[in-house]
Amino acid sequence: MIRVLFFASLRERLGCDALELACSPGMCVSDAIVELESRGPQWREVFAETQCLAAANQTMVPLSHPLNDGDELALFPPVTGG
Amino acid sequence: MNKVRVQHKAFCAAQEYQAVVDDGGANGAIVMFTGRVRADGASNPVTALELEHYPGMTEQVLERLVLEARARWQITEVRLIHRVGKIAVGEDIVLVLVSSAHRQQAFSAAEFLMDKLKTTATFWKKEHRLDGSSKWVEAKTSDDAAASRWD
């Protein structure tokens, strides 16, 4: 399983801060997003409208980054701290 | 010595400064920056900001930025403090404090830390306004430009 975390506007619009996703062999971050989009029209709409960044195990990664069982995947909009 | 902190409670910039000043005269320069909540927007001003972050990753990103600053400039002490949660207008959000033997090193390192924090540290800001509305702040391309001059 992959633990998926959502932050900021993404978390709020999805109404979800974390969930577990089954990890299939060869799965990458963008595959995980496709999987999440299939959860319903609201999910599809939110991902279509959000510029989504990803971190795997707390390190920024491109959407092509491969995922492994037990990974922590975080999805969020561009950061705005400071 | 490095001091990276992500915290809910307010910090006292004067106290942080004083702690760095007590150095036995080793440093000829201290640069301190504080980012504060501004009452932006005349007719419907911002009353507070709400800061969310990714616990664990945020601290790692900040620690790495401090290490990178140390590799690039001759600096003595670094303090990097960022608040999270709801922060009212007029309060401090972030503090960057760098001490060095000479001013240019301290200025550059502090600017680098702030520019990179804004574009790589996992914080997100929501504005609360006088009429009760709230909105997530969008990332600015000017911040990306400021950060990329260090690459």
gemmi code that builds the backbone of each chain (N, CA, C; Angstrom):
import gemmi

chains = {
    "A": [
        ("MET", (0.833, -1.206, 0.000), (0.000, 0.000, 0.000), (0.865, 1.253, 0.000)),
        ("ILE", (0.295, 2.305, -0.559), (0.953, 3.612, -0.529), (0.089, 4.526, 0.336)),
        ("ARG", (0.742, 5.261, 1.219), (0.023, 6.243, 2.032), (0.043, 7.559, 1.262)),
        ("VAL", (-1.129, 8.093, 0.926), (-1.199, 9.340, 0.159), (-1.693, 10.468, 1.065)),
        ("LEU", (-0.957, 11.570, 1.079), (-1.321, 12.743, 1.885), (-1.673, 13.906, 0.958)),
        ("PHE", (-2.672, 14.698, 1.352), (-3.056, 15.884, 0.570), (-2.915, 17.123, 1.450)),
        ("PHE", (-2.470, 18.219, 0.839), (-2.302, 19.450, 1.619), (-2.996, 20.650, 0.974)),
        ("ALA", (-3.284, 21.632, 1.819), (-3.769, 22.960, 1.427), (-5.057, 22.880, 0.598)),
        ("SER", (-5.112, 23.622, -0.525), (-6.358, 23.684, -1.304), (-6.767, 22.309, -1.820)),
        ("LEU", (-5.771, 21.474, -2.107), (-6.070, 20.122, -2.606), (-6.803, 19.319, -1.511)),
        ("ARG", (-6.276, 19.362, -0.306), (-6.897, 18.666, 0.837), (-8.321, 19.171, 1.062)),
        ("GLU", (-8.464, 20.498, 1.013), (-9.764, 21.094, 1.298), (-10.799, 20.738, 0.240)),
        ("ARG", (-10.408, 20.833, -1.032), (-11.363, 20.569, -2.116), (-11.732, 19.091, -2.214)),
        ("LEU", (-10.776, 18.217, -1.861), (-11.067, 16.783, -1.911), (-11.816, 16.332, -0.656)),
        ("GLY", (-11.737, 17.154, 0.386), (-12.344, 16.766, 1.664), (-11.657, 15.558, 2.258)),
        ("CYS", (-10.352, 15.462, 2.042), (-9.606, 14.275, 2.467), (-8.162, 14.677, 2.753)),
        ("ASP", (-7.647, 14.278, 3.899), (-6.237, 14.626, 4.160), (-5.286, 13.451, 3.960)),
        ("ALA", (-5.807, 12.223, 3.979), (-4.935, 11.068, 3.775), (-5.747, 9.842, 3.395)),
        ("LEU", (-5.149, 8.954, 2.600), (-5.795, 7.676, 2.286), (-4.740, 6.649, 1.890)),
        ("GLU", (-5.162, 5.395, 1.791), (-4.252, 4.325, 1.384), (-4.613, 3.912, -0.035)),
        ("LEU", (-3.592, 3.674, -0.836), (-3.805, 3.274, -2.224), (-3.021, 1.992, -2.479)),
        ("ALA", (-3.644, 1.039, -3.178), (-2.923, -0.204, -3.498), (-1.798, 0.124, -4.473)),
        ("CYS", (-0.641, -0.480, -4.275), (0.507, -0.217, -5.143), (0.645, -1.346, -6.162)),
        ("SER", (0.481, -0.989, -7.445), (0.654, -2.008, -8.477), (2.073, -1.923, -9.036)),
        ("PRO", (2.608, -3.041, -9.570), (3.988, -3.031, -10.066), (4.187, -1.986, -11.169)),
        ("GLY", (5.272, -1.236, -11.103), (5.587, -0.240, -12.127), (4.823, 1.057, -12.002)),
        ("MET", (4.084, 1.200, -10.940), (3.248, 2.384, -10.753), (4.113, 3.631, -10.504)),
        ("CYS", (3.761, 4.748, -11.177), (4.455, 6.002, -10.902), (3.457, 7.014, -10.333)),
        ("VAL", (3.952, 8.209, -9.997), (3.097, 9.209, -9.352), (1.886, 9.544, -10.222)),
        ("SER", (2.104, 9.737, -11.529), (0.958, 10.103, -12.378), (-0.065, 8.960, -12.484)),
        ("ASP", (0.399, 7.708, -12.386), (-0.553, 6.573, -12.349), (-1.408, 6.651, -11.081)),
        ("ALA", (-0.755, 7.017, -9.982), (-1.486, 7.135, -8.713), (-2.555, 8.224, -8.821)),
        ("ILE", (-2.210, 9.321, -9.525), (-3.188, 10.405, -9.692), (-4.368, 9.939, -10.555)),
        ("VAL", (-4.079, 9.186, -11.616), (-5.147, 8.635, -12.470), (-6.075, 7.757, -11.628)),
        ("GLU", (-5.474, 6.950, -10.776), (-6.219, 6.075, -9.862), (-7.125, 6.911, -8.933)),
        ("LEU", (-6.576, 7.997, -8.422), (-7.344, 8.874, -7.523), (-8.483, 9.556, -8.282)),
        ("GLU", (-8.237, 9.936, -9.550), (-9.268, 10.599, -10.360), (-10.473, 9.692, -10.587)),
        ("SER", (-10.213, 8.388, -10.556), (-11.305, 7.443, -10.812), (-12.234, 7.300, -9.603)),
        ("ARG", (-11.928, 7.984, -8.513), (-12.775, 7.898, -7.322), (-14.080, 8.675, -7.478)),
        ("GLY", (-14.198, 9.520, -8.517), (-15.461, 10.237, -8.733), (-15.242, 11.548, -9.458)),
        ("PRO", (-16.354, 12.161, -9.925), (-16.269, 13.398, -10.711), (-15.587, 14.542, -9.952)),
        ("GLN", (-15.845, 14.639, -8.650), (-15.228, 15.706, -7.846), (-13.701, 15.565, -7.857)),
        ("TRP", (-13.230, 14.326, -7.706), (-11.788, 14.079, -7.693), (-11.175, 14.422, -9.047)),
        ("ARG", (-11.884, 14.043, -10.138), (-11.389, 14.297, -11.479), (-11.289, 15.817, -11.708)),
        ("GLU", (-12.326, 16.520, -11.282), (-12.383, 17.972, -11.472), (-11.242, 18.666, -10.699)),
        ("VAL", (-11.062, 18.270, -9.458), (-10.038, 18.914, -8.621), (-8.640, 18.699, -9.215)),
        ("PHE", (-8.343, 17.474, -9.630), (-7.007, 17.216, -10.189), (-6.815, 17.918, -11.536)),
        ("ALA", (-7.924, 18.071, -12.308), (-7.832, 18.776, -13.593), (-7.528, 20.258, -13.374)),
        ("GLU", (-8.019, 20.793, -12.257), (-7.902, 22.239, -12.020), (-6.708, 22.636, -11.152)),
        ("THR", (-5.996, 21.665, -10.597), (-4.903, 21.979, -9.677), (-3.556, 21.654, -10.304)),
        ("GLN", (-2.628, 22.608, -10.198), (-1.242, 22.307, -10.557), (-0.680, 21.519, -9.387)),
        ("CYS", (-0.481, 20.226, -9.625), (-0.201, 19.304, -8.536), (1.294, 18.968, -8.464)),
        ("LEU", (1.914, 19.221, -7.296), (3.303, 18.829, -7.070), (3.310, 17.576, -6.202)),
        ("ALA", (4.419, 16.829, -6.266), (4.476, 15.562, -5.526), (5.772, 15.432, -4.741)),
        ("ALA", (5.648, 14.811, -3.566), (6.822, 14.420, -2.783), (6.667, 12.948, -2.443)),
        ("ALA", (7.718, 12.172, -2.669), (7.711, 10.765, -2.267), (8.677, 10.621, -1.099)),
        ("ASN", (8.182, 10.074, -0.009), (8.976, 9.938, 1.219), (9.657, 11.252, 1.584)),
        ("GLN", (8.881, 12.323, 1.474), (9.269, 13.676, 1.904), (10.379, 14.313, 1.067)),
        ("THR", (10.512, 13.855, -0.192), (11.431, 14.500, -1.135), (10.659, 14.825, -2.407)),
        ("MET", (10.835, 16.040, -2.937), (10.134, 16.417, -4.162), (10.520, 15.479, -5.310)),
        ("VAL", (9.533, 15.032, -6.077), (9.795, 14.127, -7.205), (8.955, 14.554, -8.410)),
        ("PRO", (9.418, 14.197, -9.634), (8.572, 14.450, -10.812), (7.419, 13.434, -10.858)),
        ("LEU", (6.407, 13.734, -11.691), (5.244, 12.840, -11.763), (5.595, 11.473, -12.345)),
        ("SER", (6.767, 11.390, -12.994), (7.198, 10.103, -13.574), (7.903, 9.213, -12.538)),
        ("HIS", (8.050, 9.707, -11.315), (8.788, 8.970, -10.268), (8.090, 7.643, -9.930)),
        ("PRO", (8.832, 6.521, -9.945), (8.224, 5.225, -9.615), (7.936, 5.098, -8.118)),
        ("LEU", (6.827, 4.431, -7.800), (6.431, 4.264, -6.397), (6.618, 2.822, -5.965)),
        ("ASN", (6.929, 2.649, -4.692), (7.080, 1.307, -4.124), (6.132, 1.117, -2.947)),
        ("ASP", (5.841, -0.150, -2.687), (4.991, -0.483, -1.557), (5.565, 0.135, -0.284)),
        ("GLY", (4.709, 0.756, 0.515), (5.164, 1.364, 1.771), (5.570, 2.821, 1.646)),
        ("ASP", (5.578, 3.357, 0.411), (5.955, 4.757, 0.213), (4.910, 5.710, 0.797)),
        ("GLU", (5.387, 6.890, 1.165), (4.488, 7.983, 1.522), (4.507, 8.972, 0.355)),
        ("LEU", (3.352, 9.170, -0.251), (3.236, 10.093, -1.384), (2.413, 11.294, -0.944)),
        ("ALA", (2.976, 12.486, -1.086), (2.226, 13.698, -0.750), (1.935, 14.478, -2.022)),
        ("LEU", (0.700, 14.952, -2.152), (0.303, 15.758, -3.313), (-0.179, 17.112, -2.819)),
        ("PHE", (0.265, 18.170, -3.487), (-0.075, 19.514, -3.017), (0.119, 20.547, -4.123)),
        ("PRO", (-0.509, 21.729, -3.959), (-0.299, 22.818, -4.920), (1.066, 23.475, -4.668)),
        ("PRO", (1.517, 24.363, -5.576), (2.790, 25.066, -5.358), (2.826, 25.748, -3.982)),
        ("VAL", (4.002, 25.757, -3.368), (4.124, 26.255, -1.991), (4.067, 27.791, -1.946)),
        ("THR", (3.609, 28.320, -0.808), (3.425, 29.777, -0.676), (3.795, 30.280, 0.725)),
        ("GLY", (4.857, 29.715, 1.300), (5.250, 30.137, 2.653), (6.013, 31.447, 2.671)),
        ("GLY", (6.516, 31.786, 3.837), (7.352, 32.972, 3.997), (6.562, 34.204, 4.362)),
    ],
    "B": [
        ("MET", (26.274, 27.126, 14.903), (25.094, 26.434, 15.418), (23.874, 26.768, 14.547)),
        ("ASN", (23.102, 25.759, 14.223), (21.876, 25.975, 13.442), (20.667, 25.857, 14.348)),
        ("LYS", (19.653, 26.612, 14.030), (18.426, 26.488, 14.786), (17.271, 26.645, 13.816)),
        ("VAL", (16.654, 25.537, 13.474), (15.501, 25.546, 12.580), (14.271, 25.172, 13.392)),
        ("ARG", (13.264, 26.012, 13.345), (12.048, 25.723, 14.117), (10.794, 26.019, 13.314)),
        ("VAL", (9.833, 25.095, 13.358), (8.496, 25.333, 12.806), (7.568, 25.244, 14.002)),
        ("GLN", (6.850, 26.313, 14.293), (6.082, 26.332, 15.543), (4.790, 27.122, 15.426)),
        ("HIS", (3.810, 26.761, 16.277), (2.547, 27.504, 16.324), (2.703, 28.825, 17.068)),
        ("LYS", (3.433, 28.773, 18.155), (3.461, 29.959, 19.021), (4.331, 31.085, 18.441)),
        ("ALA", (4.011, 32.302, 18.862), (4.761, 33.468, 18.400), (6.199, 33.386, 18.894)),
        ("PHE", (7.112, 33.981, 18.113), (8.503, 34.058, 18.563), (8.836, 35.519, 18.825)),
        ("CYS", (9.914, 35.726, 19.561), (10.353, 37.089, 19.864), (11.654, 37.344, 19.114)),
        ("ALA", (11.577, 38.183, 18.075), (12.749, 38.453, 17.231), (13.888, 39.055, 18.061)),
        ("ALA", (13.546, 39.932, 19.017), (14.569, 40.583, 19.840), (15.348, 39.554, 20.664)),
        ("GLN", (14.610, 38.563, 21.160), (15.245, 37.500, 21.955), (16.210, 36.669, 21.108)),
        ("GLU", (15.779, 36.366, 19.905), (16.624, 35.576, 18.989), (17.887, 36.366, 18.660)),
        ("TYR", (17.703, 37.659, 18.415), (18.839, 38.525, 18.103), (19.816, 38.548, 19.275)),
        ("GLN", (19.264, 38.718, 20.476), (20.109, 38.821, 21.668), (20.930, 37.544, 21.859)),
        ("ALA", (20.303, 36.401, 21.601), (20.994, 35.119, 21.776), (22.188, 35.005, 20.826)),
        ("VAL", (22.051, 35.581, 19.640), (23.132, 35.510, 18.653), (24.209, 36.554, 18.945)),
        ("VAL", (23.783, 37.679, 19.512), (24.718, 38.760, 19.831), (25.728, 38.334, 20.907)),
        ("ASP", (25.281, 37.485, 21.829), (26.147, 37.042, 22.922), (27.170, 36.026, 22.415)),
        ("ASP", (28.064, 36.485, 21.578), (28.999, 35.579, 20.894), (30.454, 35.872, 21.217)),
        ("GLY", (30.684, 36.712, 22.208), (32.059, 37.045, 22.586), (32.792, 37.877, 21.542)),
        ("GLY", (32.039, 38.526, 20.682), (32.649, 39.424, 19.689), (33.183, 38.733, 18.450)),
        ("ALA", (32.718, 37.515, 18.181), (33.227, 36.755, 17.043), (32.695, 37.262, 15.700)),
        ("ASN", (31.543, 37.912, 15.733), (30.891, 38.273, 14.472), (30.769, 39.772, 14.287)),
        ("GLY", (31.158, 40.232, 13.129), (31.072, 41.659, 12.837), (29.746, 42.044, 12.210)),
        ("ALA", (28.939, 41.044, 11.835), (27.693, 41.347, 11.131), (26.583, 40.383, 11.508)),
        ("ILE", (25.401, 40.953, 11.718), (24.205, 40.130, 11.901), (23.130, 40.693, 10.983)),
        ("VAL", (22.549, 39.826, 10.170), (21.416, 40.230, 9.332), (20.192, 39.490, 9.829)),
        ("MET", (19.156, 40.254, 10.125), (17.906, 39.634, 10.584), (16.763, 40.113, 9.705)),
        ("PHE", (15.971, 39.168, 9.206), (14.782, 39.500, 8.416), (13.569, 38.913, 9.112)),
        ("THR", (12.495, 39.695, 9.224), (11.232, 39.102, 9.664), (10.169, 39.384, 8.615)),
        ("GLY", (9.424, 38.357, 8.248), (8.285, 38.500, 7.347), (7.043, 38.588, 8.219)),
        ("ARG", (6.175, 39.589, 7.940), (5.042, 39.867, 8.816), (3.718, 39.859, 8.064)),
        ("VAL", (2.635, 39.705, 8.783), (1.309, 39.707, 8.153), (0.890, 41.156, 7.914)),
        ("ARG", (0.623, 41.459, 6.637), (0.283, 42.823, 6.210), (-1.235, 42.929, 5.982)),
        ("ALA", (-1.827, 44.068, 6.362), (-3.270, 44.285, 6.163), (-3.520, 44.677, 4.718)),
        ("ASP", (-3.272, 43.738, 3.807), (-3.351, 43.974, 2.368), (-4.805, 44.184, 1.918)),
        ("GLY", (-5.050, 45.133, 1.014), (-6.390, 45.339, 0.450), (-7.172, 46.383, 1.231)),
        ("ALA", (-7.398, 47.565, 0.634), (-7.961, 48.705, 1.362), (-9.400, 48.501, 1.829)),
        ("SER", (-10.301, 48.075, 0.907), (-11.719, 48.015, 1.262), (-12.071, 46.754, 2.054)),
        ("ASN", (-11.330, 45.699, 1.805), (-11.606, 44.435, 2.507), (-10.273, 43.791, 2.914)),
        ("PRO", (-9.625, 44.386, 3.902), (-8.241, 43.983, 4.198), (-8.089, 42.582, 4.788)),
        ("VAL", (-6.902, 42.063, 4.625), (-6.523, 40.797, 5.266), (-6.496, 41.023, 6.781)),
        ("THR", (-7.108, 40.096, 7.519), (-7.095, 40.198, 8.983), (-6.168, 39.165, 9.609)),
        ("ALA", (-5.952, 38.080, 8.877), (-5.064, 37.025, 9.388), (-4.622, 36.126, 8.242)),
        ("LEU", (-3.515, 35.453, 8.446), (-3.078, 34.408, 7.525), (-3.112, 33.096, 8.280)),
        ("GLU", (-3.411, 32.025, 7.540), (-3.398, 30.694, 8.141), (-2.337, 29.893, 7.391)),
        ("LEU", (-1.372, 29.390, 8.119), (-0.254, 28.669, 7.506), (-0.366, 27.183, 7.783)),
        ("GLU", (-0.376, 26.415, 6.698), (-0.378, 24.953, 6.816), (0.997, 24.462, 6.361)),
        ("HIS", (1.454, 23.317, 6.870), (2.717, 22.780, 6.373), (2.714, 21.261, 6.394)),
        ("TYR", (3.768, 20.686, 5.878), (3.912, 19.229, 5.800), (4.906, 18.835, 6.891)),
        ("PRO", (4.409, 18.461, 8.062), (5.313, 18.161, 9.183), (6.323, 17.081, 8.796)),
        ("GLY", (7.549, 17.302, 9.147), (8.604, 16.340, 8.791), (9.344, 16.801, 7.559)),
        ("MET", (8.627, 16.938, 6.451), (9.294, 17.374, 5.217), (9.744, 18.828, 5.341)),
        ("THR", (8.890, 19.682, 5.888), (9.244, 21.104, 5.997), (10.568, 21.287, 6.732)),
        ("GLU", (10.695, 20.640, 7.886), (11.917, 20.787, 8.687), (13.137, 20.290, 7.900)),
        ("GLN", (12.954, 19.170, 7.167), (14.069, 18.640, 6.363), (14.507, 19.620, 5.284)),
        ("VAL", (13.525, 20.236, 4.615), (13.841, 21.203, 3.554), (14.609, 22.382, 4.155)),
        ("LEU", (14.138, 22.872, 5.294), (14.789, 24.032, 5.919), (16.210, 23.685, 6.369)),
        ("GLU", (16.387, 22.511, 6.956), (17.729, 22.084, 7.394), (18.685, 22.007, 6.196)),
        ("ARG", (18.168, 21.481, 5.080), (19.007, 21.379, 3.865), (19.382, 22.757, 3.331)),
        ("LEU", (18.441, 23.695, 3.381), (18.734, 25.052, 2.915), (19.827, 25.686, 3.764)),
        ("VAL", (19.781, 25.448, 5.070), (20.805, 26.005, 5.963), (22.168, 25.396, 5.627)),
        ("LEU", (22.197, 24.093, 5.388), (23.461, 23.431, 5.013), (24.009, 24.020, 3.715)),
        ("GLU", (23.103, 24.255, 2.754), (23.530, 24.823, 1.468), (24.075, 26.242, 1.665)),
        ("ALA", (23.423, 27.017, 2.505), (23.891, 28.383, 2.785), (25.286, 28.334, 3.424)),
        ("ARG", (25.479, 27.383, 4.327), (26.779, 27.252, 4.999), (27.890, 26.858, 4.018)),
        ("ALA", (27.500, 26.066, 3.003), (28.495, 25.645, 2.010), (28.873, 26.805, 1.092)),
        ("ARG", (27.951, 27.750, 0.898), (28.189, 28.840, -0.057), (28.794, 30.090, 0.568)),
        ("TRP", (28.493, 30.349, 1.829), (28.973, 31.579, 2.473), (29.592, 31.270, 3.824)),
        ("GLN", (30.513, 32.138, 4.239), (31.152, 31.959, 5.546), (30.278, 32.609, 6.605)),
        ("ILE", (29.416, 31.801, 7.181), (28.490, 32.326, 8.181), (28.662, 31.548, 9.478)),
        ("THR", (28.350, 32.192, 10.586), (28.591, 31.575, 11.884), (27.342, 30.882, 12.418)),
        ("GLU", (26.311, 31.689, 12.663), (25.088, 31.119, 13.227), (23.902, 31.402, 12.321)),
        ("VAL", (22.975, 30.448, 12.257), (21.755, 30.632, 11.473), (20.558, 30.286, 12.342)),
        ("ARG", (19.582, 31.156, 12.340), (18.294, 30.832, 12.960), (17.209, 31.029, 11.927)),
        ("LEU", (16.376, 30.007, 11.778), (15.315, 30.019, 10.787), (14.054, 29.546, 11.512)),
        ("ILE", (13.122, 30.467, 11.712), (11.906, 30.128, 12.457), (10.698, 30.472, 11.595)),
        ("HIS", (9.752, 29.564, 11.473), (8.541, 29.813, 10.688), (7.336, 29.388, 11.501)),
        ("ARG", (6.387, 30.297, 11.613), (5.166, 29.943, 12.349), (4.161, 29.241, 11.434)),
        ("VAL", (3.292, 28.429, 12.034), (2.166, 27.811, 11.327), (0.902, 28.066, 12.153)),
        ("GLY", (-0.255, 27.768, 11.545), (-1.525, 28.058, 12.214), (-1.991, 29.455, 11.846)),
        ("LYS", (-2.922, 29.994, 12.633), (-3.505, 31.297, 12.303), (-2.659, 32.418, 12.903)),
        ("ILE", (-2.285, 33.393, 12.058), (-1.400, 34.476, 12.467), (-2.067, 35.805, 12.105)),
        ("ALA", (-2.267, 36.669, 13.094), (-3.009, 37.925, 12.900), (-2.140, 38.998, 12.244)),
        ("VAL", (-2.814, 39.981, 11.641), (-2.133, 41.137, 11.050), (-1.205, 41.774, 12.093)),
        ("GLY", (-0.014, 42.122, 11.661), (0.952, 42.772, 12.545), (1.860, 41.802, 13.277)),
        ("GLU", (1.560, 40.498, 13.168), (2.427, 39.508, 13.817), (3.493, 39.007, 12.846)),
        ("ASP", (4.572, 38.496, 13.416), (5.648, 37.920, 12.607), (5.272, 36.519, 12.127)),
        ("ILE", (5.651, 36.220, 10.889), (5.433, 34.880, 10.326), (6.736, 34.091, 10.344)),
        ("VAL", (7.789, 34.758, 9.868), (9.047, 34.050, 9.636), (10.227, 34.915, 10.066)),
        ("LEU", (11.269, 34.258, 10.565), (12.492, 34.959, 10.953), (13.694, 34.254, 10.334)),
        ("VAL", (14.548, 35.049, 9.711), (15.830, 34.545, 9.213), (16.908, 35.386, 9.861)),
        ("LEU", (17.832, 34.744, 10.551), (18.887, 35.477, 11.249), (20.214, 34.800, 10.940)),
        ("VAL", (21.147, 35.574, 10.444), (22.452, 35.028, 10.062), (23.553, 35.907, 10.652)),
        ("SER", (24.529, 35.292, 11.284), (25.687, 36.056, 11.744), (26.919, 35.622, 10.975)),
        ("SER", (27.844, 36.587, 10.825), (29.053, 36.337, 10.050), (30.127, 37.332, 10.467)),
        ("ALA", (31.358, 37.046, 10.067), (32.435, 38.004, 10.343), (32.189, 39.297, 9.559)),
        ("HIS", (31.676, 39.163, 8.337), (31.507, 40.324, 7.454), (30.095, 40.406, 6.882)),
        ("ARG", (29.650, 41.628, 6.576), (28.238, 41.831, 6.234), (27.788, 41.159, 4.946)),
        ("GLN", (28.634, 41.164, 3.890), (28.155, 40.671, 2.607), (27.764, 39.202, 2.670)),
        ("GLN", (28.545, 38.434, 3.425), (28.248, 37.009, 3.599), (26.879, 36.832, 4.272)),
        ("ALA", (26.653, 37.645, 5.300), (25.393, 37.532, 6.056), (24.200, 37.978, 5.218)),
        ("PHE", (24.354, 39.089, 4.481), (23.272, 39.561, 3.611), (22.905, 38.501, 2.571)),
        ("SER", (23.922, 37.985, 1.884), (23.664, 37.021, 0.811), (23.010, 35.753, 1.344)),
        ("ALA", (23.536, 35.234, 2.441), (22.997, 33.989, 2.994), (21.545, 34.174, 3.432)),
        ("ALA", (21.250, 35.317, 4.067), (19.884, 35.563, 4.536), (18.915, 35.673, 3.358)),
        ("GLU", (19.350, 36.360, 2.313), (18.491, 36.517, 1.136), (18.255, 35.183, 0.435)),
        ("PHE", (19.326, 34.416, 0.324), (19.227, 33.079, -0.255), (18.226, 32.217, 0.527)),
        ("LEU", (18.375, 32.211, 1.842), (17.491, 31.386, 2.680), (16.028, 31.785, 2.506)),
        ("MET", (15.760, 33.079, 2.473), (14.383, 33.543, 2.349), (13.810, 33.238, 0.964)),
        ("ASP", (14.601, 33.494, -0.083), (14.131, 33.223, -1.456), (13.832, 31.740, -1.645)),
        ("LYS", (14.720, 30.898, -1.138), (14.542, 29.451, -1.318), (13.424, 28.904, -0.429)),
        ("LEU", (13.310, 29.474, 0.765), (12.216, 29.044, 1.651), (10.867, 29.263, 0.960)),
        ("LYS", (10.727, 30.419, 0.337), (9.440, 30.766, -0.280), (9.057, 29.837, -1.430)),
        ("THR", (10.044, 29.274, -2.091), (9.732, 28.470, -3.276), (9.910, 26.966, -3.086)),
        ("THR", (10.573, 26.542, -2.000), (10.794, 25.094, -1.835), (10.293, 24.512, -0.511)),
        ("ALA", (10.079, 25.337, 0.502), (9.623, 24.780, 1.787), (8.115, 24.546, 1.724)),
        ("THR", (7.675, 23.431, 2.292), (6.278, 23.000, 2.133), (5.350, 23.698, 3.129)),
        ("PHE", (5.134, 24.986, 2.838), (4.155, 25.799, 3.564), (3.106, 26.276, 2.566)),
        ("TRP", (1.878, 26.434, 3.044), (0.810, 27.016, 2.224), (0.059, 28.029, 3.072)),
        ("LYS", (-0.311, 29.128, 2.402), (-0.868, 30.281, 3.081), (-2.306, 30.522, 2.646)),
        ("LYS", (-3.171, 30.761, 3.623), (-4.555, 31.128, 3.308), (-4.834, 32.494, 3.910)),
        ("GLU", (-5.459, 33.369, 3.102), (-5.791, 34.719, 3.586), (-7.192, 34.736, 4.169)),
        ("HIS", (-7.329, 35.346, 5.327), (-8.663, 35.607, 5.896), (-8.891, 37.107, 5.821)),
        ("ARG", (-10.059, 37.504, 5.304), (-10.339, 38.934, 5.135), (-11.450, 39.415, 6.058)),
        ("LEU", (-11.564, 40.752, 6.135), (-12.489, 41.408, 7.061), (-13.930, 40.921, 6.894)),
        ("ASP", (-14.373, 40.671, 5.652), (-15.766, 40.256, 5.417), (-16.001, 38.775, 5.729)),
        ("GLY", (-14.984, 38.095, 6.266), (-15.154, 36.695, 6.669), (-14.765, 35.699, 5.588)),
        ("SER", (-14.453, 36.210, 4.383), (-14.064, 35.301, 3.302), (-12.625, 34.831, 3.496)),
        ("SER", (-12.287, 33.710, 2.875), (-10.904, 33.225, 2.930), (-10.518, 32.618, 1.590)),
        ("LYS", (-9.241, 32.651, 1.292), (-8.768, 32.194, -0.015), (-7.320, 31.725, 0.091)),
        ("TRP", (-7.004, 30.606, -0.555), (-5.616, 30.144, -0.593), (-4.803, 31.082, -1.484)),
        ("VAL", (-3.634, 31.436, -1.029), (-2.754, 32.324, -1.790), (-2.112, 31.530, -2.928)),
        ("GLU", (-2.046, 32.147, -4.118), (-1.412, 31.474, -5.256), (0.076, 31.779, -5.302)),
        ("ALA", (0.851, 30.823, -5.784), (2.297, 31.019, -5.908), (2.578, 32.133, -6.917)),
        ("LYS", (3.624, 32.929, -6.651), (3.961, 34.059, -7.528), (5.176, 33.719, -8.390)),
        ("THR", (5.111, 34.122, -9.667), (6.259, 33.882, -10.552), (7.451, 34.753, -10.149)),
        ("SER", (7.162, 35.919, -9.513), (8.262, 36.795, -9.067), (9.089, 36.099, -7.980)),
        ("ASP", (8.443, 35.261, -7.164), (9.178, 34.502, -6.145), (10.073, 33.452, -6.797)),
        ("ASP", (9.562, 32.823, -7.860), (10.375, 31.827, -8.588), (11.597, 32.495, -9.200)),
        ("ALA", (11.378, 33.700, -9.752), (12.486, 34.433, -10.380), (13.543, 34.788, -9.337)),
        ("ALA", (13.085, 35.228, -8.150), (14.014, 35.603, -7.081), (14.830, 34.384, -6.640)),
        ("ALA", (14.186, 33.238, -6.565), (14.880, 32.024, -6.111), (15.850, 31.501, -7.157)),
        ("SER", (15.494, 31.661, -8.438), (16.318, 31.055, -9.495), (17.638, 31.791, -9.708)),
        ("ARG", (17.749, 33.027, -9.204), (19.034, 33.739, -9.383), (20.147, 33.105, -8.552)),
        ("TRP", (19.791, 32.211, -7.612), (20.809, 31.530, -6.801), (21.261, 30.217, -7.424)),
        ("ASP", (20.604, 29.796, -8.505), (20.929, 28.478, -9.106), (22.181, 28.549, -9.984)),
    ],
}
model = gemmi.Model(1)
for chain_id, residues in chains.items():
    chain = gemmi.Chain(chain_id)
    for i, (resn, *xyz) in enumerate(residues, 1):
        res = gemmi.Residue()
        res.name, res.seqid = resn, gemmi.SeqId(i, " ")
        for name, pos in zip(("N", "CA", "C"), xyz):
            atom = gemmi.Atom()
            atom.name, atom.element = name, gemmi.Element(name[0])
            atom.pos, atom.b_iso = gemmi.Position(*pos), 0.0
            res.add_atom(atom)
        chain.add_residue(res)
    model.add_chain(chain)
structure = gemmi.Structure()
structure.add_model(model)
structure.setup_entities()
